[in-house]
Amino acid sequence: MTIQGVEESLKVNLAYSILEIYKIFKENEKKNSKKDITNSIAAIDIVKVSQMHIKYVTFWMFKDMISGPKSVIKCKRN
């Protein structure tokens, strides 16, 4: 697996999870308030997506440090 493949996987996983939360909101918006949906119905999913986002941002920063314009690694084979 390549670094680009890992990045793409993280992006797709995050986007799909956000779509699932959107579906939860749409399914429950007529029955419940936004506050109830956020604090009760979708709370666990929102926390999971937040954690996924942190993982993606951490990976993105790591990738930038090893292969971006500010790379700290000088060896191109790493």
VENWO-V24373 format. One record per residue. N is the residue number from 0. PHI is phi in whole degrees, 0 to 359 (* if undefined). OMEGA is omega in whole degrees, -180 to 180 (999 if undefined). NEAR is the number of other C-alpha atoms within 10 Angstrom. Layout:
<<N;PHI;OMEGA;NEAR> <N;PHI;OMEGA;NEAR>>
This chain:
<<0;*;-179;5> <1;263;177;7> <2;297;178;12> <3;295;178;10> <4;294;177;10> <5;296;180;13> <6;299;179;15> <7;297;179;13> <8;298;179;13> <9;296;179;18> <10;297;-178;15> <11;296;179;12> <12;299;179;15> <13;294;-180;20> <14;297;179;14> <15;296;180;12> <16;294;176;17> <17;294;176;17> <18;300;179;12> <19;296;177;15> <20;295;177;19> <21;302;179;12> <22;297;178;12> <23;300;179;16> <24;298;-179;18> <25;295;-180;11> <26;293;-173;12> <27;250;-173;15> <28;294;-180;13> <29;276;-177;9> <30;269;-173;9> <31;229;175;13> <32;282;178;12> <33;299;179;14> <34;297;179;9> <35;294;179;14> <36;296;-178;19> <37;293;-174;17> <38;275;-176;12> <39;236;-170;10> <40;288;-175;17> <41;253;-173;17> <42;301;-178;13> <43;295;179;12> <44;295;179;16> <45;295;178;17> <46;295;179;11> <47;298;179;14> <48;294;177;18> <49;298;178;14> <50;294;177;13> <51;298;180;18> <52;295;177;17> <53;299;178;12> <54;298;-180;14> <55;295;-179;20> <56;296;178;14> <57;298;178;12> <58;297;-179;16> <59;300;178;15> <60;293;177;12> <61;299;-180;13> <62;299;179;15> <63;296;-180;14> <64;289;-178;14> <65;264;-176;16> <66;223;-178;15> <67;273;-179;13> <68;295;180;8> <69;257;-175;9> <70;304;177;12> <71;265;180;11> <72;262;-177;12> <73;267;-178;9> <74;280;-177;7> <75;285;-179;7> <76;279;-179;5> <77;280;999;7>>
